[in-house]
Amino acid sequence: AGAGRSDSDASSGLVVLWNTNDQSPLARLERPRPVIAADVDRAGSRLATVEAGEGAVRLWSLPELQPAGELRREPATPQWVRFAPDGRLLLAGDDGCVRLVDVDGQRDDTTFAVGEPVRHATLSSDGRLLLTAGTRSAEAQLWRTDDGSEVLRFHGHRASVVWAAFSPDGAWAATSARDGTTCIWPTDPVAVARRLGR
């Protein structure tokens, strides 16, 4: 059994870790401030939390829930966190940027300048691509995680994008928007065109 899921109550400082096999609670973390975001890494060895009004991401060791450090990226205030497949931390700040951070400090941050507050961001299963959606625009952006460069912008919705995901092989991306539409996009349009042209 592993701590595969964390739930945080934004009105309180409570984080509950759940066993994803039988949906039983594994541990509880209580903090003095409301916890607005939390995530567990794939290995089930680390928990990351963001507390309201605090400019840091707090790390906790699992299963003992002992403090394991904190990350600060001035002047941004983190709004949410997600662990990448390789254990790095994906965090979005209030400055319109998403950052991929090595929690062990072995690699430099990779910064993705989305240009507006970020509603959703997700990584491909191999961690090579990032898909982001802002809170205002009706488009999604595709990025390379090795250098932070923007690869594509997906246009097709008439309202802001609220959700995004990759296919298991990373060859396709899907986005859904407030206008009720869902779009499927190739992450490498040139490769798709070559296959169709054969």
Long-range contacts (C-beta under 8 A, 24 or more apart in sequence): 1-26, 2-44, 3-27, 3-40, 3-44, 3-47, 3-62, 3-63, 4-40, 4-44, 5-40, 6-38, 6-39, 6-40, 6-47, 7-38, 8-35, 8-36, 8-37, 8-38, 8-49, 9-34, 9-35, 10-34, 10-35, 10-36, 10-52, 13-51, 15-47, 15-49, 17-47, 17-62, 17-63, 26-63, 27-62, 27-63, 27-65, 29-60, 29-65, 36-79, 36-80, 37-78, 37-79, 37-80, 37-81, 38-81, 39-81, 39-82, 39-83, 40-83, 41-83, 41-87, 42-83, 42-85, 42-87, 43-87, 46-83, 46-87, 46-103, 48-81, 48-83, 48-89, 48-103, 49-81, 50-78, 50-79, 50-80, 50-81, 50-91, 57-81, 57-89, 57-91, 59-103, 69-103, 71-101, 71-103, 73-99, 73-101, 73-109, 79-117, 79-118, 82-121, 82-122, 82-123, 84-123, 84-127, 84-145, 85-123, 85-125, 85-126, 85-127, 86-127, 88-127, 90-121, 90-123, 90-130, 92-117, 92-118, 92-121, 96-134, 98-130, 98-132, 100-130, 100-145, 110-145, 110-146, 110-147, 110-148, 111-148, 112-141, 112-143, 112-148, 112-150, 114-141, 119-160, 119-161, 119-162, 120-161, 120-162, 120-163, 120-164, 121-164, 122-164, 122-165, 122-166, 123-166, 124-166, 124-170, 124-187, 125-166, 125-168, 125-169, 125-170, 126-170, 128-170, 129-166, 129-170, 129-187, 131-164, 131-165, 131-166, 131-173, 131-175, 132-164, 133-160, 133-161, 133-162, 133-163, 133-164, 133-175, 134-160, 134-161, 135-160, 136-160, 137-161, 138-177, 138-179, 140-164, 140-173, 140-175, 140-185, 142-173, 142-185, 142-187, 151-187, 152-185, 152-187, 152-189, 154-183, 154-185, 156-181, 156-183, 156-185, 157-181, 157-183
